[in-house]
Amino acid sequence: MPGYDRRYPEITPMGLLTFTINVTLDGCVDHEVGIADDETNAFFTRLLDESGAMLWGRVTYEMMESYWPAVASGTVEAPPSFREWAFTLEAKPKYVVSSNRKDFPWTNSHHIGGDLRTEVQKLKDATPAGVLLGSGKLATELDRLDLIDEYRILVQPRIAGHGPTLYQGGLSDVRRLELVSASPLRNGIVAMHYRREHV
């Protein structure tokens, strides 16, 4: 479907941290509220495939760890688009920010501890293809540290009427963004791509 496109170059600058998440019209980021179909899975699979690594907080990691490795191994039956996402996720380096867990046995998983600003900046610097961030609470912390460069938000055609909501912990000031593209999907979702003005 046609979408708004500012025609920015497709080449992504080096070492960016990109926050991606599903959000309803009323700001809910509950993972069970959004549309999880072939089109949505294809979007996230392509986004991850183009990135160098995945970054999560412990809670999100454990939620993903409880399901996707089993899909990749074939232990759990799943549609082809789910399996493709699982294979891509399996192969990608996965970094987990946690202060109370250090052992992450899922393939290609790595612990991030210590000073959050320093360690995430090191990860960005070491990942030329960019890092994909997929945890809402961690995104609030990293945005407070001015570390997020881009936002790839899937706006769901839903009103949840409940939380949790995006950035409900608050930020100290307004983030000014440039619209890179807005692309409607067939399922009613709009894929929004924003870039921080300073990037």
N, C-alpha and C positions, 0 to 999 in steps of 0.2 A: 504494500500500500504506500502511496506517496506520503512523505513526511517533510517537516520543516528541516532544512539543512543549510547551515551557514557555509558549507563547503570548506571546512578546515581540512588541512592535509590529513591523510589517514595515518601518517607516520606519528607514532606516539613518542613524546620526549622521553629521554632516558630516566630510569629510576623513579617513576611516579608512584605514589600511593593512591589507589583508586578505591573509593568506598562504593560498594554495590549492595543493594537491598531491595526487597519488595515493600511498598508502602501503599496503604489504602488512601482514599480521598480525605479521610479524617485523621490521617497520620499514624494509623496502627501498623506495627511491624511484627505482629504475631505471625509466625511462619505457617500456621494452619489456615489462615484467612485467604491467602492469595491463590491465584490460578496456577496449578502445577501440571501443565500439559506439555505436549511435544514442542510447541512453539516456544514456551517459556524455557524449557530445558535446553533447547537448541541455542537460545540467546545466551544463557549462562555458560554453556559448554564452549561456545565460540569466544566469549569474553575471557574465560579461564585459559583456553588454549593459546590466546594471544598474550597472556601474562606470564611472568616468570615464576611466580610463587603465590601461595594463598596465605592469608593471615587471619587468625581467629583469636578470640578469647577462649578460656577453658570451657565455659558452659556451651558455647556454640560448637567447639571442637567435639565435645563429648556427645552432643546431639547428632552430629554428622557421623562420628565414629560408630555410633550404635546401629547405623543402617547401611551406609554406602559401601563399606568394605564387603559386606555380604552380597550386595548387588553386583559388585565387580567380580566377585569370585563365583557367582552363579548359585550361591546358597539360597538366595531369595529371588523368586520370580519377579521380573519387572519388564515394562515395555522397552523397546529398543532405545528410545530417547533417554530414558532413565539410565540404561546400561552404558550408553555413550558418555553421559555426564560422569558416571561412576568410574569408568576407565580413565577419563581425563583427570579426574580428581586423584585417583590412585597414583598416577605417574608424576603429578606435580609436587614440588616441595611444599610442605605445609608447616607453617610456623605458628606456635601457640604461646600466647602471653598468659603466664600463670605464676602466682606467688605461692601456691600450695600444692602443685603437682609438677613433677619433673620428668616422669616416665611416660612417654607417648609412643606406644608400640606400633601404631598404624604406619604402614609403609611411607617412607620419606617425610616423617614428622619430626619436628625439631622444637625444642623448648626455648622460649625467650624469657629471661629473668633479668634482674638488675634494673638499672635506670631505664625507664620506658623510652624517653626521648632519645637517649644515646643508642640503645639497642635497635629501635625501629629505624632510626636514621642510618645506622650501619647496614641494616637489611636493604633499605632503599638503594644505598650507594652500591651494594654488592649485587643488585638485581637490575641489570640494564633494561630488561623487558617490562619491568614494573611489577608492583605487588598489588594483589587484589585483596581488599579488606572486606570481610563478610560478617562482622559482628556489630550490632547496634550500640551496645554499651561501650565496647572498646573504641568505636568510632567517636563517641562523645569525648573520651579521654584524649584520643589522638588529635581531634580537632582543637581541643583546648591547648594542645601543644603545637598547633599550627603545622601539623605534619601531613594532612590530607591535601592532595593536589587536585583530584578530580572526583566526580560523583556520577555513577551510572545507576540511576534509580528507575525501577519499574513501577509505574503508578498503576495500581490495580483498580478496575472499575467496581469497587466495593466500598461501602461505608460500614465499618466494623462496629462502631458504637462502644468500643472498649479499648483498653491498652494491651500491651505497652505501646507507647508512642515514640516517634523518632525524636531523639535529642531531648527527652523529657527531663534529663538532668540539667539542661541549660548550658549556654555558652556565654562567655563574658562580653562578646560583641557580635555584630552582624557579619556574616560571611557574604561577601559580594562575589557573584558568579557570572561567568559568561556562558551563554547557551551555545553548545557545539551542535547538537542535533536533538530533534524530537521526532520519534518514529512510532506511529500507531501500528500495533500488531493486529492480526485478524481476530484474536480473542478479546479485543477491547482494551488491552493493556497499552499504555504509552511508555515507550522506552526513552527516558530523558538522560541526556549526557551534558553535564555542566563541568566547567573548568574554573578553578580559582583565578581571579583577575591577575594575581601576581605571578602566575606560572608563565 
